[in-house]
Amino acid sequence: MSPQTETKASVGFKAGVKDYKFTYYTPEYETKPTDILAAFRVTPQPGV
């Protein structure tokens, strides 16, 4: 018989929409020579 584990929903990721400025935006960040910057071009398609 394997040992039982307990999962707590409040630990880790909580589902929901988060404000961009609180999760990704860091105004004081400065790029480094080793950073990889990418740009994507999206072509709109009718009906999508």
PDBQT receptor file of N, H, CA, C and O in Angstrom, charges set to zero:
ATOM      1  N   MET A   1       0.846  -1.184   0.000  1.00  0.00    +0.000 N 
ATOM      2  CA  MET A   1       0.000   0.000   0.000  1.00  0.00    +0.000 C 
ATOM      3  C   MET A   1       0.891   1.247   0.000  1.00  0.00    +0.000 C 
ATOM      4  O   MET A   1       1.811   1.360   0.809  1.00  0.00    +0.000 OA
ATOM      5  N   SER A   2       0.606   2.183  -0.920  1.00  0.00    +0.000 N 
ATOM      6  H   SER A   2      -0.141   2.091  -1.578  1.00  0.00    +0.000 HD
ATOM      7  CA  SER A   2       1.433   3.387  -1.007  1.00  0.00    +0.000 C 
ATOM      8  C   SER A   2       0.976   4.417   0.026  1.00  0.00    +0.000 C 
ATOM      9  O   SER A   2      -0.193   4.441   0.412  1.00  0.00    +0.000 OA
ATOM     10  N   PRO A   3       1.904   5.267   0.471  1.00  0.00    +0.000 N 
ATOM     11  CA  PRO A   3       1.537   6.286   1.467  1.00  0.00    +0.000 C 
ATOM     12  C   PRO A   3       0.590   7.319   0.856  1.00  0.00    +0.000 C 
ATOM     13  O   PRO A   3       0.674   7.635  -0.331  1.00  0.00    +0.000 OA
ATOM     14  N   GLN A   4      -0.299   7.830   1.677  1.00  0.00    +0.000 N 
ATOM     15  H   GLN A   4      -0.368   7.574   2.641  1.00  0.00    +0.000 HD
ATOM     16  CA  GLN A   4      -1.251   8.838   1.210  1.00  0.00    +0.000 C 
ATOM     17  C   GLN A   4      -0.638  10.228   1.335  1.00  0.00    +0.000 C 
ATOM     18  O   GLN A   4       0.113  10.516   2.267  1.00  0.00    +0.000 OA
ATOM     19  N   THR A   5      -0.972  11.068   0.387  1.00  0.00    +0.000 N 
ATOM     20  H   THR A   5      -1.582  10.834  -0.370  1.00  0.00    +0.000 HD
ATOM     21  CA  THR A   5      -0.516  12.460   0.436  1.00  0.00    +0.000 C 
ATOM     22  C   THR A   5      -1.732  13.371   0.450  1.00  0.00    +0.000 C 
ATOM     23  O   THR A   5      -2.816  12.994   0.006  1.00  0.00    +0.000 OA
ATOM     24  N   GLU A   6      -1.535  14.552   0.955  1.00  0.00    +0.000 N 
ATOM     25  H   GLU A   6      -0.654  14.858   1.316  1.00  0.00    +0.000 HD
ATOM     26  CA  GLU A   6      -2.622  15.519   1.045  1.00  0.00    +0.000 C 
ATOM     27  C   GLU A   6      -2.298  16.711   0.159  1.00  0.00    +0.000 C 
ATOM     28  O   GLU A   6      -1.186  17.237   0.205  1.00  0.00    +0.000 OA
ATOM     29  N   THR A   7      -3.258  17.137  -0.641  1.00  0.00    +0.000 N 
ATOM     30  H   THR A   7      -4.162  16.710  -0.678  1.00  0.00    +0.000 HD
ATOM     31  CA  THR A   7      -3.074  18.282  -1.526  1.00  0.00    +0.000 C 
ATOM     32  C   THR A   7      -3.846  19.473  -0.984  1.00  0.00    +0.000 C 
ATOM     33  O   THR A   7      -5.016  19.364  -0.616  1.00  0.00    +0.000 OA
ATOM     34  N   LYS A   8      -3.168  20.607  -0.944  1.00  0.00    +0.000 N 
ATOM     35  H   LYS A   8      -2.218  20.695  -1.243  1.00  0.00    +0.000 HD
ATOM     36  CA  LYS A   8      -3.816  21.828  -0.465  1.00  0.00    +0.000 C 
ATOM     37  C   LYS A   8      -4.047  22.750  -1.652  1.00  0.00    +0.000 C 
ATOM     38  O   LYS A   8      -3.105  23.081  -2.371  1.00  0.00    +0.000 OA
ATOM     39  N   ALA A   9      -5.277  23.162  -1.862  1.00  0.00    +0.000 N 
ATOM     40  H   ALA A   9      -6.042  22.893  -1.277  1.00  0.00    +0.000 HD
ATOM     41  CA  ALA A   9      -5.623  24.007  -3.005  1.00  0.00    +0.000 C 
ATOM     42  C   ALA A   9      -5.046  25.414  -2.882  1.00  0.00    +0.000 C 
ATOM     43  O   ALA A   9      -4.821  26.076  -3.895  1.00  0.00    +0.000 OA
ATOM     44  N   SER A  10      -4.808  25.873  -1.680  1.00  0.00    +0.000 N 
ATOM     45  H   SER A  10      -4.991  25.335  -0.857  1.00  0.00    +0.000 HD
ATOM     46  CA  SER A  10      -4.339  27.246  -1.503  1.00  0.00    +0.000 C 
ATOM     47  C   SER A  10      -2.843  27.403  -1.771  1.00  0.00    +0.000 C 
ATOM     48  O   SER A  10      -2.344  28.528  -1.813  1.00  0.00    +0.000 OA
ATOM     49  N   VAL A  11      -2.129  26.312  -1.951  1.00  0.00    +0.000 N 
ATOM     50  H   VAL A  11      -2.534  25.398  -1.917  1.00  0.00    +0.000 HD
ATOM     51  CA  VAL A  11      -0.692  26.370  -2.191  1.00  0.00    +0.000 C 
ATOM     52  C   VAL A  11      -0.443  26.365  -3.695  1.00  0.00    +0.000 C 
ATOM     53  O   VAL A  11      -1.059  25.579  -4.415  1.00  0.00    +0.000 OA
ATOM     54  N   GLY A  12       0.443  27.222  -4.181  1.00  0.00    +0.000 N 
ATOM     55  H   GLY A  12       0.943  27.861  -3.596  1.00  0.00    +0.000 HD
ATOM     56  CA  GLY A  12       0.788  27.239  -5.591  1.00  0.00    +0.000 C 
ATOM     57  C   GLY A  12      -0.088  28.168  -6.400  1.00  0.00    +0.000 C 
ATOM     58  O   GLY A  12      -0.432  29.262  -5.951  1.00  0.00    +0.000 OA
ATOM     59  N   PHE A  13      -0.444  27.732  -7.588  1.00  0.00    +0.000 N 
ATOM     60  H   PHE A  13      -0.164  26.844  -7.952  1.00  0.00    +0.000 HD
ATOM     61  CA  PHE A  13      -1.187  28.567  -8.538  1.00  0.00    +0.000 C 
ATOM     62  C   PHE A  13      -2.659  28.652  -8.181  1.00  0.00    +0.000 C 
ATOM     63  O   PHE A  13      -3.301  27.642  -7.892  1.00  0.00    +0.000 OA
ATOM     64  N   LYS A  14      -3.184  29.858  -8.204  1.00  0.00    +0.000 N 
ATOM     65  H   LYS A  14      -2.663  30.679  -8.439  1.00  0.00    +0.000 HD
ATOM     66  CA  LYS A  14      -4.618  30.067  -8.020  1.00  0.00    +0.000 C 
ATOM     67  C   LYS A  14      -5.203  30.494  -9.356  1.00  0.00    +0.000 C 
ATOM     68  O   LYS A  14      -4.689  31.404 -10.007  1.00  0.00    +0.000 OA
ATOM     69  N   ALA A  15      -6.269  29.841  -9.756  1.00  0.00    +0.000 N 
ATOM     70  H   ALA A  15      -6.686  29.102  -9.228  1.00  0.00    +0.000 HD
ATOM     71  CA  ALA A  15      -6.896  30.153 -11.038  1.00  0.00    +0.000 C 
ATOM     72  C   ALA A  15      -7.523  31.541 -11.002  1.00  0.00    +0.000 C 
ATOM     73  O   ALA A  15      -7.937  32.026  -9.949  1.00  0.00    +0.000 OA
ATOM     74  N   GLY A  16      -7.584  32.162 -12.161  1.00  0.00    +0.000 N 
ATOM     75  H   GLY A  16      -7.248  31.768 -13.017  1.00  0.00    +0.000 HD
ATOM     76  CA  GLY A  16      -8.209  33.473 -12.255  1.00  0.00    +0.000 C 
ATOM     77  C   GLY A  16      -7.373  34.428 -13.083  1.00  0.00    +0.000 C 
ATOM     78  O   GLY A  16      -6.240  34.118 -13.449  1.00  0.00    +0.000 OA
ATOM     79  N   VAL A  17      -7.925  35.565 -13.371  1.00  0.00    +0.000 N 
ATOM     80  H   VAL A  17      -8.846  35.817 -13.074  1.00  0.00    +0.000 HD
ATOM     81  CA  VAL A  17      -7.233  36.577 -14.162  1.00  0.00    +0.000 C 
ATOM     82  C   VAL A  17      -6.450  37.472 -13.217  1.00  0.00    +0.000 C 
ATOM     83  O   VAL A  17      -6.983  37.988 -12.235  1.00  0.00    +0.000 OA
ATOM     84  N   LYS A  18      -5.178  37.644 -13.535  1.00  0.00    +0.000 N 
ATOM     85  H   LYS A  18      -4.746  37.225 -14.333  1.00  0.00    +0.000 HD
ATOM     86  CA  LYS A  18      -4.331  38.491 -12.703  1.00  0.00    +0.000 C 
ATOM     87  C   LYS A  18      -3.976  39.755 -13.469  1.00  0.00    +0.000 C 
ATOM     88  O   LYS A  18      -3.875  39.742 -14.695  1.00  0.00    +0.000 OA
ATOM     89  N   ASP A  19      -3.793  40.825 -12.752  1.00  0.00    +0.000 N 
ATOM     90  H   ASP A  19      -3.875  40.835 -11.756  1.00  0.00    +0.000 HD
ATOM     91  CA  ASP A  19      -3.417  42.089 -13.357  1.00  0.00    +0.000 C 
ATOM     92  C   ASP A  19      -2.014  41.974 -13.954  1.00  0.00    +0.000 C 
ATOM     93  O   ASP A  19      -1.101  41.478 -13.293  1.00  0.00    +0.000 OA
ATOM     94  N   TYR A  20      -1.833  42.425 -15.195  1.00  0.00    +0.000 N 
ATOM     95  H   TYR A  20      -2.574  42.828 -15.732  1.00  0.00    +0.000 HD
ATOM     96  CA  TYR A  20      -0.551  42.320 -15.885  1.00  0.00    +0.000 C 
ATOM     97  C   TYR A  20       0.575  42.969 -15.089  1.00  0.00    +0.000 C 
ATOM     98  O   TYR A  20       1.664  42.405 -14.977  1.00  0.00    +0.000 OA
ATOM     99  N   LYS A  21       0.318  44.145 -14.540  1.00  0.00    +0.000 N 
ATOM    100  H   LYS A  21      -0.566  44.603 -14.630  1.00  0.00    +0.000 HD
ATOM    101  CA  LYS A  21       1.377  44.874 -13.843  1.00  0.00    +0.000 C 
ATOM    102  C   LYS A  21       1.855  44.151 -12.587  1.00  0.00    +0.000 C 
ATOM    103  O   LYS A  21       2.981  44.378 -12.144  1.00  0.00    +0.000 OA
ATOM    104  N   PHE A  22       1.033  43.293 -12.010  1.00  0.00    +0.000 N 
ATOM    105  H   PHE A  22       0.119  43.108 -12.370  1.00  0.00    +0.000 HD
ATOM    106  CA  PHE A  22       1.431  42.583 -10.797  1.00  0.00    +0.000 C 
ATOM    107  C   PHE A  22       2.190  41.293 -11.086  1.00  0.00    +0.000 C 
ATOM    108  O   PHE A  22       2.880  40.777 -10.207  1.00  0.00    +0.000 OA
ATOM    109  N   THR A  23       2.074  40.765 -12.300  1.00  0.00    +0.000 N 
ATOM    110  H   THR A  23       1.514  41.184 -13.014  1.00  0.00    +0.000 HD
ATOM    111  CA  THR A  23       2.689  39.469 -12.576  1.00  0.00    +0.000 C 
ATOM    112  C   THR A  23       3.851  39.513 -13.554  1.00  0.00    +0.000 C 
ATOM    113  O   THR A  23       4.780  38.716 -13.425  1.00  0.00    +0.000 OA
ATOM    114  N   TYR A  24       3.833  40.415 -14.529  1.00  0.00    +0.000 N 
ATOM    115  H   TYR A  24       3.078  41.063 -14.634  1.00  0.00    +0.000 HD
ATOM    116  CA  TYR A  24       4.864  40.402 -15.568  1.00  0.00    +0.000 C 
ATOM    117  C   TYR A  24       5.647  41.700 -15.694  1.00  0.00    +0.000 C 
ATOM    118  O   TYR A  24       6.851  41.669 -15.951  1.00  0.00    +0.000 OA
ATOM    119  N   TYR A  25       4.998  42.820 -15.520  1.00  0.00    +0.000 N 
ATOM    120  H   TYR A  25       4.020  42.845 -15.311  1.00  0.00    +0.000 HD
ATOM    121  CA  TYR A  25       5.613  44.112 -15.803  1.00  0.00    +0.000 C 
ATOM    122  C   TYR A  25       6.604  44.508 -14.719  1.00  0.00    +0.000 C 
ATOM    123  O   TYR A  25       6.244  44.618 -13.547  1.00  0.00    +0.000 OA
ATOM    124  N   THR A  26       7.862  44.722 -15.121  1.00  0.00    +0.000 N 
ATOM    125  H   THR A  26       8.154  44.632 -16.073  1.00  0.00    +0.000 HD
ATOM    126  CA  THR A  26       8.900  45.162 -14.198  1.00  0.00    +0.000 C 
ATOM    127  C   THR A  26       9.590  46.373 -14.817  1.00  0.00    +0.000 C 
ATOM    128  O   THR A  26      10.517  46.204 -15.609  1.00  0.00    +0.000 OA
ATOM    129  N   PRO A  27       9.164  47.594 -14.477  1.00  0.00    +0.000 N 
ATOM    130  CA  PRO A  27       9.693  48.788 -15.141  1.00  0.00    +0.000 C 
ATOM    131  C   PRO A  27      11.190  49.006 -14.940  1.00  0.00    +0.000 C 
ATOM    132  O   PRO A  27      11.833  49.601 -15.804  1.00  0.00    +0.000 OA
ATOM    133  N   GLU A  28      11.757  48.552 -13.844  1.00  0.00    +0.000 N 
ATOM    134  H   GLU A  28      11.234  48.069 -13.142  1.00  0.00    +0.000 HD
ATOM    135  CA  GLU A  28      13.182  48.784 -13.592  1.00  0.00    +0.000 C 
ATOM    136  C   GLU A  28      14.098  47.742 -14.238  1.00  0.00    +0.000 C 
ATOM    137  O   GLU A  28      15.318  47.827 -14.105  1.00  0.00    +0.000 OA
ATOM    138  N   TYR A  29      13.521  46.761 -14.936  1.00  0.00    +0.000 N 
ATOM    139  H   TYR A  29      12.529  46.692 -15.044  1.00  0.00    +0.000 HD
ATOM    140  CA  TYR A  29      14.327  45.709 -15.566  1.00  0.00    +0.000 C 
ATOM    141  C   TYR A  29      15.145  46.269 -16.715  1.00  0.00    +0.000 C 
ATOM    142  O   TYR A  29      14.640  47.041 -17.530  1.00  0.00    +0.000 OA
ATOM    143  N   GLU A  30      16.410  45.878 -16.778  1.00  0.00    +0.000 N 
ATOM    144  H   GLU A  30      16.821  45.251 -16.116  1.00  0.00    +0.000 HD
ATOM    145  CA  GLU A  30      17.284  46.265 -17.877  1.00  0.00    +0.000 C 
ATOM    146  C   GLU A  30      17.724  45.003 -18.605  1.00  0.00    +0.000 C 
ATOM    147  O   GLU A  30      18.114  44.017 -17.981  1.00  0.00    +0.000 OA
ATOM    148  N   THR A  31      17.657  45.046 -19.941  1.00  0.00    +0.000 N 
ATOM    149  H   THR A  31      17.340  45.847 -20.448  1.00  0.00    +0.000 HD
ATOM    150  CA  THR A  31      18.036  43.863 -20.710  1.00  0.00    +0.000 C 
ATOM    151  C   THR A  31      19.529  43.588 -20.571  1.00  0.00    +0.000 C 
ATOM    152  O   THR A  31      20.344  44.496 -20.405  1.00  0.00    +0.000 OA
ATOM    153  N   LYS A  32      19.852  42.304 -20.645  1.00  0.00    +0.000 N 
ATOM    154  H   LYS A  32      19.190  41.567 -20.780  1.00  0.00    +0.000 HD
ATOM    155  CA  LYS A  32      21.240  41.859 -20.562  1.00  0.00    +0.000 C 
ATOM    156  C   LYS A  32      21.668  41.329 -21.930  1.00  0.00    +0.000 C 
ATOM    157  O   LYS A  32      20.810  40.983 -22.742  1.00  0.00    +0.000 OA
ATOM    158  N   PRO A  33      22.953  41.259 -22.202  1.00  0.00    +0.000 N 
ATOM    159  CA  PRO A  33      23.411  40.735 -23.498  1.00  0.00    +0.000 C 
ATOM    160  C   PRO A  33      22.966  39.292 -23.750  1.00  0.00    +0.000 C 
ATOM    161  O   PRO A  33      22.894  38.860 -24.901  1.00  0.00    +0.000 OA
ATOM    162  N   THR A  34      22.672  38.550 -22.693  1.00  0.00    +0.000 N 
ATOM    163  H   THR A  34      22.730  38.900 -21.758  1.00  0.00    +0.000 HD
ATOM    164  CA  THR A  34      22.272  37.150 -22.851  1.00  0.00    +0.000 C 
ATOM    165  C   THR A  34      20.762  36.965 -22.995  1.00  0.00    +0.000 C 
ATOM    166  O   THR A  34      20.306  35.845 -23.225  1.00  0.00    +0.000 OA
ATOM    167  N   ASP A  35      19.979  38.032 -22.867  1.00  0.00    +0.000 N 
ATOM    168  H   ASP A  35      20.349  38.942 -22.680  1.00  0.00    +0.000 HD
ATOM    169  CA  ASP A  35      18.523  37.931 -23.007  1.00  0.00    +0.000 C 
ATOM    170  C   ASP A  35      18.148  37.638 -24.459  1.00  0.00    +0.000 C 
ATOM    171  O   ASP A  35      18.815  38.087 -25.391  1.00  0.00    +0.000 OA
ATOM    172  N   ILE A  36      17.087  36.891 -24.626  1.00  0.00    +0.000 N 
ATOM    173  H   ILE A  36      16.545  36.526 -23.868  1.00  0.00    +0.000 HD
ATOM    174  CA  ILE A  36      16.562  36.603 -25.957  1.00  0.00    +0.000 C 
ATOM    175  C   ILE A  36      15.250  37.368 -26.113  1.00  0.00    +0.000 C 
ATOM    176  O   ILE A  36      14.296  37.160 -25.362  1.00  0.00    +0.000 OA
ATOM    177  N   LEU A  37      15.226  38.251 -27.095  1.00  0.00    +0.000 N 
ATOM    178  H   LEU A  37      16.000  38.420 -27.704  1.00  0.00    +0.000 HD
ATOM    179  CA  LEU A  37      14.020  39.030 -27.368  1.00  0.00    +0.000 C 
ATOM    180  C   LEU A  37      13.384  38.488 -28.646  1.00  0.00    +0.000 C 
ATOM    181  O   LEU A  37      14.085  38.202 -29.617  1.00  0.00    +0.000 OA
ATOM    182  N   ALA A  38      12.084  38.349 -28.647  1.00  0.00    +0.000 N 
ATOM    183  H   ALA A  38      11.514  38.582 -27.859  1.00  0.00    +0.000 HD
ATOM    184  CA  ALA A  38      11.392  37.795 -29.808  1.00  0.00    +0.000 C 
ATOM    185  C   ALA A  38      10.208  38.669 -30.188  1.00  0.00    +0.000 C 
ATOM    186  O   ALA A  38       9.578  39.295 -29.337  1.00  0.00    +0.000 OA
ATOM    187  N   ALA A  39       9.919  38.699 -31.479  1.00  0.00    +0.000 N 
ATOM    188  H   ALA A  39      10.431  38.190 -32.171  1.00  0.00    +0.000 HD
ATOM    189  CA  ALA A  39       8.744  39.409 -31.986  1.00  0.00    +0.000 C 
ATOM    190  C   ALA A  39       7.995  38.466 -32.918  1.00  0.00    +0.000 C 
ATOM    191  O   ALA A  39       8.609  37.717 -33.678  1.00  0.00    +0.000 OA
ATOM    192  N   PHE A  40       6.681  38.506 -32.858  1.00  0.00    +0.000 N 
ATOM    193  H   PHE A  40       6.183  39.114 -32.241  1.00  0.00    +0.000 HD
ATOM    194  CA  PHE A  40       5.861  37.628 -33.681  1.00  0.00    +0.000 C 
ATOM    195  C   PHE A  40       4.923  38.467 -34.533  1.00  0.00    +0.000 C 
ATOM    196  O   PHE A  40       4.335  39.442 -34.066  1.00  0.00    +0.000 OA
ATOM    197  N   ARG A  41       4.798  38.074 -35.771  1.00  0.00    +0.000 N 
ATOM    198  H   ARG A  41       5.276  37.282 -36.151  1.00  0.00    +0.000 HD
ATOM    199  CA  ARG A  41       3.878  38.760 -36.673  1.00  0.00    +0.000 C 
ATOM    200  C   ARG A  41       2.658  37.861 -36.867  1.00  0.00    +0.000 C 
ATOM    201  O   ARG A  41       2.784  36.706 -37.272  1.00  0.00    +0.000 OA
ATOM    202  N   VAL A  42       1.495  38.400 -36.578  1.00  0.00    +0.000 N 
ATOM    203  H   VAL A  42       1.393  39.339 -36.249  1.00  0.00    +0.000 HD
ATOM    204  CA  VAL A  42       0.257  37.634 -36.702  1.00  0.00    +0.000 C 
ATOM    205  C   VAL A  42      -0.554  38.222 -37.845  1.00  0.00    +0.000 C 
ATOM    206  O   VAL A  42      -0.871  39.411 -37.845  1.00  0.00    +0.000 OA
ATOM    207  N   THR A  43      -0.885  37.388 -38.812  1.00  0.00    +0.000 N 
ATOM    208  H   THR A  43      -0.627  36.421 -38.811  1.00  0.00    +0.000 HD
ATOM    209  CA  THR A  43      -1.696  37.821 -39.939  1.00  0.00    +0.000 C 
ATOM    210  C   THR A  43      -3.148  37.450 -39.676  1.00  0.00    +0.000 C 
ATOM    211  O   THR A  43      -3.464  36.271 -39.516  1.00  0.00    +0.000 OA
ATOM    212  N   PRO A  44      -4.037  38.440 -39.629  1.00  0.00    +0.000 N 
ATOM    213  CA  PRO A  44      -5.444  38.132 -39.378  1.00  0.00    +0.000 C 
ATOM    214  C   PRO A  44      -6.031  37.259 -40.489  1.00  0.00    +0.000 C 
ATOM    215  O   PRO A  44      -5.723  37.446 -41.666  1.00  0.00    +0.000 OA
ATOM    216  N   GLN A  45      -6.865  36.318 -40.105  1.00  0.00    +0.000 N 
ATOM    217  H   GLN A  45      -7.115  36.166 -39.149  1.00  0.00    +0.000 HD
ATOM    218  CA  GLN A  45      -7.523  35.444 -41.065  1.00  0.00    +0.000 C 
ATOM    219  C   GLN A  45      -9.030  35.635 -40.946  1.00  0.00    +0.000 C 
ATOM    220  O   GLN A  45      -9.569  35.640 -39.839  1.00  0.00    +0.000 OA
ATOM    221  N   PRO A  46      -9.708  35.790 -42.065  1.00  0.00    +0.000 N 
ATOM    222  CA  PRO A  46     -11.150  35.987 -42.003  1.00  0.00    +0.000 C 
ATOM    223  C   PRO A  46     -11.855  34.779 -41.383  1.00  0.00    +0.000 C 
ATOM    224  O   PRO A  46     -11.536  33.631 -41.694  1.00  0.00    +0.000 OA
ATOM    225  N   GLY A  47     -12.797  35.052 -40.521  1.00  0.00    +0.000 N 
ATOM    226  H   GLY A  47     -13.056  35.984 -40.268  1.00  0.00    +0.000 HD
ATOM    227  CA  GLY A  47     -13.572  33.987 -39.900  1.00  0.00    +0.000 C 
ATOM    228  C   GLY A  47     -12.939  33.365 -38.680  1.00  0.00    +0.000 C 
ATOM    229  O   GLY A  47     -13.504  32.445 -38.088  1.00  0.00    +0.000 OA
ATOM    230  N   VAL A  48     -11.767  33.854 -38.291  1.00  0.00    +0.000 N 
ATOM    231  H   VAL A  48     -11.308  34.601 -38.772  1.00  0.00    +0.000 HD
ATOM    232  CA  VAL A  48     -11.099  33.275 -37.111  1.00  0.00    +0.000 C 
ATOM    233  C   VAL A  48     -11.147  34.267 -35.978  1.00  0.00    +0.000 C 
ATOM    234  O   VAL A  48     -10.644  33.987 -34.890  1.00  0.00    +0.000 OA
TER     235      VAL A  48
